[in-house]
Amino acid sequence: MKQKGPPMIAKIIEFCARNKFAVFLLMALAIIWGLWALKHTPLDALPDLSDTQVIIYTEWTGRSPDLVEDQITYPIASTLLAAPKVQAVRGFSYLGSSFIYVIFEEGTDIY
């Protein structure tokens, strides 16, 4: 396919050379708009990239991890699986204590 006339970039350069005031005005508007956007765009230095989660800590002093798992961790974790917008539930049992991590879907307001 043959192109008729000068290429598009040549036309743009020619237009800018002929209309210097319009180019100057557009550049000034672009700079003003950029400065306005720089001032009004909210920035977060340390954005929150973690999952929306709740951590439940339980303590049953002096009990074995198996007993803590059977009596505390498993019942709480299995009940929380039915909560709305729950993505995952993870439970960890230790000597006399346990942690249950409940991870929710993105954008869930846990409050």
Steps between C-alpha positions, in 0.01 A plus 500: 500500500650825387465810709382820333659821618739553790495264799288584805798603715609751237151654507509527880843665494388742231183589697704565817750717311220714357295529821759575767253682726256207500782258585620730779144529636448122494833442675415760767162333559665158522752627756229670708285186487798285601580725797135495608493119475825475695351706782156336510583132440513314831817299551569228752866454583443145623188357336332209674570196283397238753185293495200606705529272799407448863732315737344325798729408788384254765676385813447187710802485726673169551303301240658289227482613136273204415251595770509868400442395137205273582328720758571856379662542158293255294153608628576870450658449155216280373240750623679792334503321163127579479553875546418716195780597259756271668771391261708280732527396864829375641550372853824436688513334841790517742563401860227686691396737218379524143471746213218504246549713188183592312571647154215686330433584134654818361309814597317347797436744785567297814368770732 
